[in-house]
Each structure stands twice: as structure tokens, then as C-alpha cells.
Amino acid sequence: MARFDFVLESQEFQLFSRPQGLNVTKALDKLMPMSTSQKFERLQNITNIDLMAYDLMKKEQYNNRITEFLYFNKVVEPLLNKIKGQTAAMMKTKLNCNQSY
């Protein structure tokens, strides 16, 4: 993490590395949530992306890809959770069978 100045200089890391007292979680919980524009500005500064360098068509293509991914994620995530539950049940059954032998 030391390679990334933005991590070391972030308020979150400063609270984590130099807590006021012993409870880091409470200190981090006291931070105000960042607004969308603050998150965007932080990401833009970190990645050194110049928005004016991209034309409207490119931006629209990226936006479409993000929208497709969000739709894909919305469909796939419940399926993966279902598979996770089935796998856990299967592993429990297998463990019981192995213990029976």
C-alpha cells in the first residue's frame, strides 16, 4: 500500500493507522459518508483520467457496458447465492456421511 500515496494520505487510512484511543472501528464510523461527487473526484484524481479526452460516443459505450454489467450482476448474484446455499447443504451431508462411516 505504501506505493499508493492516495491510500496513505486518505483520511480513512490516517484514522486506521493513528487511532485516537483503542477503538479503530468507532473512529471510522464517525467519518461522514462521502457524496457521489466526492467519490468521483477522488477516483478521477487517483486514476488521472481527463473526462474531456473522451468523446461522447466513447462515454456512451462505457456507460452501456456498465449498465450491462449491472444487469448481469443483478441476475447472477441471486443464482450464485442459491448455489452457495446448495453447496453448503451438500457439504454438510457429505460430512455427515463421512462421520457415519
C-alpha positions, 0 to 999 in steps of 0.5 A: 500500500505504501506505493499508493500515496492516495491510500496513505494520505486518505483520511480513512487510512490516517484514522486506521493507522493513528487511532485516537484511543483503542477503538479503530472501528468507532473512529471510522464510523464517525467519518461522514459518508462521502457524496457521489461527487466526492467519490468521483473526484477522488477516483478521477484524481487517483486514476488521472483520467481527463473526462474531456479526452473522451468523446461522447460516443466513447462515454456512451459505450462505457456507460452501456457496458456498465449498465450491462454489467449491472444487469448481469450482476443483478441476475447472477448474484441471486443464482450464485447465492442459491448455489452457495446455499446448495453447496453448503447443504451438500457439504454438510451431508457429505460430512455427515456421511463421512462421520457415519462411516 
